[in-house]
Structure formats: structure tokens, C-alpha cells
Amino acid sequence: MPKAPVNVRTLARKYTEDAIEALAAIMTDEATAVASRIAAANSLLDRGWGRVPQPVSGDDNNPLRVKLTQIVRTIVDPQNQDGADVSSAP
């Protein structure tokens, strides 16, 4: 999925507090369907604490295989304030 333009993210972030309040209202409303309350609670937890990392693995019939195609050695200059790096790779 392509990154959203910064201005769209900035605009959406203005509604963060309202969105959290809406999710909290759904989560605590006993008249709301249980599935919706659980979804709201999970959304709040994901945003507040982050999602649980998901392991990447294959199965018995199709094991996960990773093909190493390139090794790059990067040397970072601590005096360089603009964040650019100096690589040993051409």
C-alpha cells in the first residue's frame, strides 16, 4: 500500500482524540453489539500499546525459505548531521 501524502496524514491526525473517544464510547456502550465492543477495545489497545508481533514461519509441507541475494556493508559517519551514510558498496 503506498504511503499517504503527508498532508492527508496530518489532516487525519487532527481527529485522533475524537476517534479515540468514539472507540471508547462504542467499547463501553452495553447496548452495542459485543463484536463491535470487542473490535473497538482491540483498536484502542493496538493504538495504545502496539500490535503483538506475528511470527513468520512456513509449515511442514512448505517451509519458509529465504534467499540471500546481497550483503551491503554500511559505514555511518557520526559527524554527518544530515543523516546520509557513506557506504562501502559502489
Secondary structure, 3 states (H helix, E strand, C coil): CCCCCHHHHHHHHCCHHHHHHHHHHHHHCCCCCHHHHHHHHHHHHHHHHCCCCCCCCCCCCCCCCCCCCCCCCEECCCCCCCCCCEECCC
